[in-house]
């Protein structure tokens, strides 16, 4: 039920934040209050569900990407090919790598042409 999905998303948000924080020097950079970024991540995770992303590790990666690039990163035109894959059952991380030709953690470089 939806209640358990929300509990799972709390765990995903926490894990993504810890993962993201361990990879940045200034973890407060670009983030407003805790409530604001949490709500942004929950909104992003709702989008992940629409794109067919259900695997916990993939949802965590999606949330990390939202922390790195902003909660609306998924609306970038270059992501359409990724969503075609995830909607048909491909894993998000694998779809990112296949479409971008780069590791999933380098998605920001692919989207911004670096």
ZIMOSUL-V643020 format. One record per backbone hydrogen bond with DSSP energy under -0.5 kcal/mol. NH is the residue of the N-H (numbers start at 0). CO is the residue of the C=O. Records with the same first field share a line. If there is no record, write none. Layout:
NH = CO + CO
This chain:
3 = 0
4 = 0
5 = 1
6 = 2
7 = 3
8 = 4
9 = 5
10 = 6
11 = 7
12 = 8
13 = 9
14 = 10
15 = 11
16 = 12
17 = 13
18 = 14
19 = 15
20 = 16
21 = 17
22 = 19
23 = 20
26 = 24
28 = 25
30 = 27
36 = 32
37 = 33
38 = 34
39 = 35
40 = 36
41 = 37
42 = 38
43 = 39
44 = 40
45 = 41
46 = 42
47 = 43
48 = 44
49 = 45
50 = 46
51 = 48
52 = 47
53 = 51
58 = 54
59 = 55
60 = 56
61 = 57
62 = 58
63 = 59
64 = 60
65 = 61
66 = 62
67 = 63
68 = 64
69 = 65
72 = 69
74 = 71
75 = 72
78 = 75
79 = 76
82 = 78
83 = 79
84 = 80
85 = 81
86 = 82
87 = 84
88 = 85
89 = 84
94 = 90
95 = 91
96 = 92
97 = 93
98 = 94
99 = 95
100 = 96
105 = 102
106 = 103
108 = 105
109 = 105
110 = 106
111 = 107
112 = 109
113 = 108
